Each structure stands twice: as C-alpha cells, then as structure tokens.
C-alpha cells in the first residue's frame, strides 16, 4: 500500500488570514482554499462556523451576526474576542472587491504549491526550474477576471498581432507579419537552415536581445561565418552582436532568460540536438517543444531549426515534415520549409501561418557572402534590398 504524500501547510500571517476569511464570508472564495491547520485558533472557529452555516442551508455572503452566533453559541468561542476578530475582518477589508481578495487567495495557494514542488524536488535530489516556472506561468494565466468580449473591446479593437520585424527579408516579413510566437524552419541537411537562422538572429539582434543555442556548429564556427559577413571588421562585428548571446548547451536556459529579460528571441539549432533521456526520444523532444512554447507567455519569441525526415527529401513541403516530433506542427505559429533549387538558391515555403491567410511559396533566396540570403523578385532576376 502506498502512503499518500502529505502536503506542506503555510502558516498564515494575521493580515492574510483575515483577508482570506473575509473573502470566504463574502463568497469570493470557497472554504476549501485554506486548511484549518493553517489558521489561528479563532480563525479555525470562524472557518468552521461558515462551513456549518453552509451545511445548514445558508448562502454567501454570510452575515457577521450569523457567524458570530454560530461561533459563540454552537462552538463555544468567547464573545468579545470573536466580536473583535469579526470587526477587524470588516474594517481591514472594507472596499476590497472580490478580485483583490481572490488575488490574495491565489498568491497564498501559489506559495503552498511552490513549497510542495520544491520539497518534492529536494527529495529526488534534482532541481527542475522549469516546473517551478510553469507554476508561476499557470497562476499568472489564471489570475485575470472573466469579462465578456464586448466588455474587453469597449474602448476599441486590439491591434493585429505584430511580431519582430525582419528588415533583411521584407517579402517574408510582410507575408507572415514578422516573428510572432514560435517559428519553425525545416529543411534537408545543408540546405541553409542554420544560415537563415543566424541571419534572422543578427537582423532581430539590432534592436532585441537574442539567446542563440547552437548545438550543431559551436561558437568558433558561428564567429567564422560572422567574420565573413562583416569582412573581418571587428568594430562592425561587435556592433552587430551587442545583443546576441551564444550558448552551446541549454542547461542554463532559465538563468539566461532571467538575465536578458523579455522581450527577446530564443533560437534553437536544432530541435533534434536537444538533450533527451532513455529510449523515449520523441516524447522528450515533444516536451522540449512544449516547454519552449510556454516562453511565449513570458514575452519571448522562439525560432526552432529542424531537420526533415528522409522520406521528405525531394518532396513537396508540408507541415508534417518536421523530423522526430509532431509537437512542432501543433505549437508553431509559423512553419517554414526551405527547399533547394539551383546552385545556392533556395525557395522558402510557408507550411503554417497561424496569423495570416497566406501559405505556399513565400520567396526565392540567393546566397550572398556565403552566409547571408537575399530575397529575389518574382522573376528571380533582381535582388530585393
């Protein structure tokens, strides 16, 4: 027989205890948001009185008189301390609406959840910062008040989704609206996926921080490409990479995100090189994609580089071509597939475009300086500046 894990309890401050009990009396929170063991002696009695009143058919908001009578007459609480405690509930929290009280309740529950998760990780002897971060993200996502769409647009419609702009790829940028949420670039080995990812990183890095996780090439190789782009001019190189942060491993992801802050672009080259354990490789990669997708809620943008499966070589582009993980086709806001044509030229096809109606061939690209793509006009005769 397995023993049920005992949850840690949080000893409440006097102020938080009164705020939570006030919320329960007003009907802004259910009695089960707090355990009796977390309350003071008189707080437990007030809590028990509310539960007893509810069991007897009373409904919130519960009047202080009814709670006072239940606590003193039925539960034997002394009258004066009880009267003073209820008076403090009213005077300290008067004017606080349900939204404020509920936020205090959520904050308390978040602390408890974080304590329990941390304790579980300590028992296992490993620290998973991502799971702690997810608790915070989920709490933040659920903290807003529920309002109708009509109320939300009372002062006008929100602006359409507007992403990080790509000055070096104007046609592609116009087609998909810039980097919004998560982008994924797929293609055969050697087609130019990493070249395109580095170009986007340098482009975006002119005005936004970029965390570049390259497991394929390494810092020396990437810098050699940048040296070629800027013809060895160290001043230009330093100016172009002032907001670019390079990593060859991803264990420091959470620390890096905290260091650069949102907004920022996270580049992963490539998905297939992300660390997984055991023989559950596909599950591990799907979990990574899901985790990276969560960064959108924190104000970050994500660019994934992915291989395509061998069966997709020389085939028409489609969203299911991403190798070893099906999660990309569901999570990506924009999916691009790079197709070789002649020489060093390639086609970029949009296989998913969540925020725009256009799919299909987006643009033709030709290499310049080996490690930079230029867009071509429709007739492939003239470069676009």
Order of alpha helices (4+ residues) and beta strands (2+ residues): alpha-alpha-alpha-alpha-alpha-alpha-alpha-alpha-beta-alpha-beta-alpha-alpha-beta-alpha-beta-alpha-beta-alpha-beta-beta-beta-beta
